[in-house]
């Protein structure tokens, strides 16, 4: 049914490049941490080098995140406002605490590598054991954050957090591969193992994406709009998913995750401005 | 006199609205909200368009062809719904958005960090983050306060006070509900068969609205969602689906790391 002239029924979320970059780097940091945690827990030959590389990459990426959020909020103390309460019913509040925890654990994991004294009372395995579920939570929450909204594209399907989780783990693994290549700290065997892990996560991402797209149905229309289509199809799917499945391309896998975040956030803004989509979305009781 | 601890709200009876916009003006005057400029929308007599950080009441002008070849006017003064279970309040990561002692929804400006999550959560497009001088980058979210400052002094909200036809009524929520039902019956008896109440608590995902409306047509005509959704409701399934995928893929990564490819 036609609504009130052409006025949108919702306000667009004013989330720009800094939030998109945060969802991407935060998710990738969580993915890299998970790889590091899994390698530390196994701790066989070659795992130490992978774990060191992964925790280093996770730390570098996660420490950029608060800066990105502060640049969105405008003033540093505004980040702290989120930490004055513990309110897990708000995904954003839960995420702020998870970011704090993941940052602390990433730094701790790197520090235990450098200092034998620290390693004695904070074994890396303990850091990995606590950090593994936290990293998985973080990778998931970035999708729940968008899903907990009135925007049809974001709220239509619970596959969105699954998609973001898979994408974060794939791009996190790719980030570890990139760090390994840059520092030459992981041997050939190790790099091939990382490549396998990246491919497994990317395959899962492809399945999650297909599931999400089929579930959002007509609410996915903004993904085909002019400002999103190429980034989504060529960037997120072509470079981020298809290419890394067939050739060794961690850079594209990592970059594709950014294209996916961009596509979903920008298409979500368009979705909020689509009056008929929203009135259709709320037509029937859940 | 308004008592704290009682649920209060608005009942906006659109059948009485004459589109004078006194509520919009009174709201701006009392709350010291700046004008939004002179923009010509080209749609009916509505140059306000919708809510914004500085527009908390919005009078809608709906022109419909009637059976005699003329035009019937529908007016409605839209406002924040002060939902019983408010999505903005649930989303707010700083707990800046609270329920007051009058059971209304209020944004505490000194706590709000301008994240904009309430904007995405609101099912009615009410909230907006204001980015304006002198602090362009650091805006905060704004919406109707239900004149919290006036309530505290025992006065009714400015829009209800000024409304010349009593289309906007303020008061005890239970009484407003009763009044709304009586008024609806009256209109039905007079042949306004499409008249309906909007925001009743029965079967409402948000637990009902503290801003009730009596509409003369389907809610969609007023840009109101027929069945507004609570983002909170879907959250458990979102977390579970996401975490299930995350743990499964972590398992796959663990296996892939285990194998020693030649």
Interface residues (C-beta under 8 A of the other chain):
Chain A: X1 X2 X3 X4 X5 X6 X7 X8 X9 X10 X11 X12 X13 X14 X15 X34 X35 X38 X39 X42 X47 X50 X72 X73 X74 X75 X78 X79 X81 X82 X84 X85 X87 X89 X90 X91 X92 X93 X95 X96 X132 X136 X137 X139 X140 X141 X143 X144 X146 X147 X148 X149 X150 X151 X154 X155 X158 X159 X160 X161 X162 X164 X165 X166 X169 X173 X189 X192 X193 X194 X196 X197 X199 X200 X201 X204 X208 X272 X275 X278 X279 X281 X282 X283 X284 X285 X286
Chain B: X41 X43 X44 X46 X49 X50 X51 X60 X62 X87 X90 X91 X92 X93 X94 X95 X96 X111 X112 X113 X114 X115 X116 X117 X119 X120 X121 X122 X123 X124 X125 X126 X127 X128 X129 X131 X135 X137 X138 X139 X203 X205 X218 X220 X221 X222 X223 X224 X225 X226 X227 X228 X229 X231 X232 X233 X234 X235 X237 X238 X239 X240 X241 X242 X243 X244 X245 X246 X247 X248 X249 X250 X252 X253 X254 X255 X256 X257 X258 X259 X260 X261
